[in-house]
Amino acid sequence: MTTAEIKKLLPSLADGHCSQTDAQNFDNWLKTASFEDASEVMDLYYPLVKNATIDDATAQSLHRQIENNLNLAEGQMLKPVAGYKLLRWQMAAAAALLITGIASFLLFKSSTAITKIAAIEQRYQNDVPAGGNKAILTLEDGTKLLLDNGGAQQKPANAAGININYQKGSITYEANAKSNSETVEYNTIDIPRGGQYQLTMADGSKVWLNAGTTLKFPRTFADNKRVVELSGEGYFEVAKNESVPFVVKLNSMEVQVLGTHFNVKAYPDEHNIKTTLLEGKVQLKAGSNNTLLLPGNQGVFEAGNIQVNAANTAEAVAWKNGDFLFDKSDIKTIMQQFERWYDINVQYEAGVPKNRFVGEFSRSLSLAASLKILELSGIHFTISGKNIKVLNR
């Protein structure tokens, strides 16, 4: 059968009232369909399933047969990682919930998926929106400016030697004259939980800042050094200047570069600091440790030591590109990201599932949409406003 013919079958497939022949034709089509065609059909299939009423035993049996065939087909198309639950969706925000629904059929083999979806919907009445562009900029004189998606809510006069330009979700420092001051004056940008922001510094270096991050940086750089201080997570694209190294100071460690692209994750509540290099070279310095990173490497600083590993660079910078990406991540790692991005508080029952997850979805999804994805994988929550509890069942 053609893809167009399969689409015409979807209503009867979804409510279990198709014939055995139609179910077999659908099964045969799945065995040869491309992943793209199968995904398109499933995007149409899910809302039909969600609204279907399957009330007789024959229809339920036929529906389970279709579901089992989908499981088998998905296993062939996706080649799952042994021992891990897959969240296999490369989704745009608009299609996210449709593809989320597919998971209950394609990946997790739940014969009660329709009931589960309905139950989940009932428990997400007070949703939390995704984070957005917001920050607090503190100038050298102590003036605090609230930055949002439209720029600064109030704009100070530009200081001598520098122009500060505010744009949608970003702020740019532009040097308009050589500063005669011998004292380097620092500004600080704080990104609250539920926020993100982009900064271009006076030397042209750019940094994307994740939720829960603070960056202290000079309004203008000195002639012989470029030094910033970071707590949290930032993705840097450093303007090349071989005569003036760029240094990112972290807790107990620093990253020194000449011109490169890298991500640094150094949250105070995490037990390590991760530096992931995408382009160029960086030097990691911690006490007597002095380690060179090459592109594709990740340096992990923990307990005074630096270990270099091959990096999943896509995972490291997914947040900067507007996505969550998990590569064999446990539930606490996932929820830690959710806490910062959605500004929520998470608690755990004893003995929470030890599943690990592989998958990707958009950070533009609301909290409810993201939690639904996890719930369909077998993780469950109780929700009270911004307080989330991860259950052990």
N, C-alpha and C positions, 0 to 999 in steps of 0.2 A: 504494500500500500504506500501511497505517497504521503508526505507530511501534511498536505492539505486535507487528504481523506482522513488521516488520523485526527486532525483537529475537529472534524465534524463528529467524530465518535466521543469526544471528551465528555459531553454532558451525560451520556448514558454510562460511560466508564466511571464517572465520578459518583453516581448514585447507585452503582452496582446493578443496574437494570439492562445492561447490554447482554447480548447473546454470548454463548461460549465461543462461537466462531469469531465474533468481534474481539473478544478478549485474547484469543489466540493470534489474531491478525495484529493486534497491538503488541503482543509479546514478540512476534516475528519482526515487526518494525523496529522495536527497541534493540534487537540484536545487531542491527546494521546501521542504525541512525548515528549521525555524528553527535558529539557532545553538544554542539551549538544547537542543532535541531531538537535534541532531547530537552535541553534547557528551555528553549522557546515553548515547547509543548507543555512542559511542567509549569511555566509561568501562567499559562492559561488554565491548567488543570487544578491548581491549588485553590483559587477562589470558588471554583465549582464544588470541590470537595468540602470546603469549609461550610458551605450553605446547604449541603445535601442532607437528606434524611434517609437513613438506611434502616428500615424497620422490620424486614422479614429475613428469615434465616438464609434463604437462597441468595438474596442480594448480598448479605453480609459475607457469605462464603465466596461469592464471585469477587467481591471487593478485596477480600484477603488474598485471593489468587493474583489479582492485579498488583496488589501491594508487594507480594513476594517476588513477582517478576521484575518490578521496579528495583527492588533491593539487589537482585542478581545482576541486572543491567548496570546499575550504578557501580557495583563492585568491579565489573569488567572495565568500565570507562575510567574510573578514578584511581585504580590500583592503590588501595588504602595502605597507610603505614601500619605495619603490624603492631598491635598493642595500643593503638591510639584511636580515640574518637575523632572523626573528621567533621569539621565545619567547612564544607567545601563550597564556598560561594564567592565569586568575584562579582560584587553587587554594587550597583548604583543605588542611591538612597531610595529612589522611587520604586525600585523592584525588590528592595531588600526583604520585605515581609512575604512577598510571593515566594521568593526562593527559600526563605526561612521555612515556610510550610513544606516545601519539598523534602527538607531534611527528615521530617518525621516519617516519610515513606521511603526515601532513597537510602538513608543511612542507618537508621536506628531500629527499623523493623518492628515498629509499635503497631499492633493491631487495634489499639484504642486511640490512635492519633487524633481522630476527629474530636473525641471527647476531651482529650488533653488540650487541644487548641482552644476549645470553648471555655474550659475551666481557667486556662491562663488568661484569656481575655477578661474574664470576670474579676480577676485580681489586680488588674492594672488600670484602675479608674483614675488615679492621681499620678499622671506621668511626670517625668522630669525631662526637660528639653536637653538637647546636646549642648556642650559648651560652645563658646564663641570668642570673638575678638574682644578682649578686655585686659586692661593692665593699669597699673599706677606708676607714673613717672615722677620721681623725686629729683628736683634740680639742685644745683650746688648751694643755693641759698635756703633750702628746706621747703620750697614751694612744691606742693603735690598736685599733679594733674591726673585726672581720670581719663583714660583712653578707652574708646570703645570702637565699634565697627565704623563709625563716622569720623574718627580722629579724636582730637582732644576736645573735651567739653568746655575748656577755657584755654586760651592761648596766651602765653607770656610774651613780652618783647624778646626778640632774639638777643642773646648775649653777644658781647664783642667777639668778632672772629668766627662766629658760627651762626648758621641759619638752621632752624628746626622746622621741618616740613611734616605735616600730618596728613596721612592718607587713610584709605579704608584698610583697617587692620594692620597698619604699619606706620613707622615713624623713621624719618631720615635726617641725619645730621650732616650738614654740608659746610665745610670750611670755606669762608669767604675772604679770609685774610690770615696772615701769620700771627699767631698769638705771641705777645711779648712777655706774657707772664711766665715766671720760672716755676710757678706752682701748678701742678696738674689738678684741674678741678673735675670732680667725679659726679656723675649722675647715676641714679639707680632706677632700674625698671623691675617692678614686681608683677608677676603673673599669678593671680589668685587661682584657687581650684575652680574649675569650670571655665578657664580662660586660655588664650594663646595670643601671641603677638609676634610681629616681625620688626627687627631693628636694623637699620643701615648706619654704621658708625662713620665718623668723620674721615677715616682712611679708605672708605668704600667697602670695608668688610661687612658681610651680612650675617645675621643670626636669627634663626627661628626659635622661639622660646615656647616650651610646653607648659602645661598647667602646673602650678605649685613651684615656680622657678623664680629666682632672683638673679639679676645680672648687674654688677657694678662696673661702670666703664667710664673712661675719660671723655669729657666733652670734646676736647681735642687731644691728640696723642703728642707725646714728647718726641724730640728728634731722634732719640736713640733707643726707644723701646715702645712696645704696644702691649699693655697688660690689662686684662679684664679679670673679674672674679665671678665665678658661677656657682650657684647652688641650685640643683634641680637638673633640668635637661634642656640642651640646646643643640641645634644643628648649625654649624659654622661653615660659611664660604669666605675664606680669608683672602683679602686682597694681597697679591704678591708684592713683597718688598724685601729683597734679599739682604739689604743692609739693616733692616729693622725687624727683628723677629717678633712674632705675635705669640703671646703667652696667655693661656687660660689657667688661672689659679683655682684649684679645687681644694677640698678638705684633705690635707696630707699629701697632695699630689699636684703636679702641674703638667700641662700639655704645651709643648713649644713647637711652633710651625713657622714656615716662611710664606707659604701660600698653598692652601689645600682645602678639601671638603671633608668634614668629619662630624660625627655625632658624639656628644658627651652626655652620659647619664650619671648624675652624682647627687641623688636625693639623700638628704640627711637620714631618712628612715629606712634606707636600704643598706645592706651590709657590704656592698662593693661599689666600685666606680667602673663604668664601662665606657671605653673610648673605641669607636668604630670608624675606621678610615675608608673613605670611598675614593679619594683622589689625592695624589701627592705623597708627602711623608710627614710624620709627626714623631716627636721625641717625647716619651713619657718619663717624668722624673719624680721619684719619691725616695727621699733620703739618699742612700747610696745606690739605689736602683736607677738605671738609665737604659731605657728600652726603646728601640726603633720599631715603628709600625710601618708596614707597607700596605698598599691598597688591598682591600679584602680581608684585612686582619682586624681582630678586636683585642684590645688589651684590657684585662680585668685586674684591677687593683683590689686586693683583699688581704687583711691581716699583715700589711707591710710588704707584701709580695706582688709582683706584676706577672701575670700569665698571659701569653699570646696564643690566641686560637683563631681558626678560620671563622669568619663572620658570616652571618645571614644579614647582609647589608639591607635587604628589602625590609626585614623585620625591624632593624634598628631605626630606620627613617620613615617607617609607615605613618607614624603620628604626624610628621611634617607634611606628608602627602595627603593627609585627611583620612587615614584608615587606621583600624585596629588590625594587626597581623600577628597571629600566634603560631609559633613553631614548637610544638610539643610543650606548651605552657600549662602549668597547673592552675587550678581555679583561683588560688590566692594571688598569683601573678596577674591574672586577668582582672580580678576584682580590684587590685591595687591601682590599675590603670583607670578602671571605672570610677573609683573614689575621686581621683584627681580631675577627671574630665567632666563628670556629672556633679561634682561637689556633694558626694553622699558619704554616709558612714556605714561600714560593713562589719558585721559580726559573724562568727562561725560557730555552729554547733560542733561538739566533739565528734570526731570520726567522719568529717566531711569526705565525699568521694575523692579518690586520688587519680581520677581520670586526667589525661593530658590531651590537649586539643591542638589541632592544626587547622587553620582557616583564616579568612580575611573578610572583613566587612567595614562599612563606612562609619566614620566617627560622627557623621551628620545624623545618624539614627538617634532617636530618643532613648532614654534609659529603658523604657518598657520594651521597645523593639529589640534592643541588645540583649536584655534578659530573656526574652522569648526564645532567642536563638539558643542560649545556653540551656533553657528549660527543656527544649525539644531534644537536647542531647543527653538528658537524664539528670541534670543538676536542678535543684528546686530551691525556692526562696520564699521567705515571708517579707512583705513590704509594708512599711508604715511611714508614709511621707518620704523623707530622705534617709531613713534608717532601713537597711537591708540586712537580713539574716540569711546566711547560706546554711541549708539544712543537710543533715547526714543521710537523706533518703531521696 
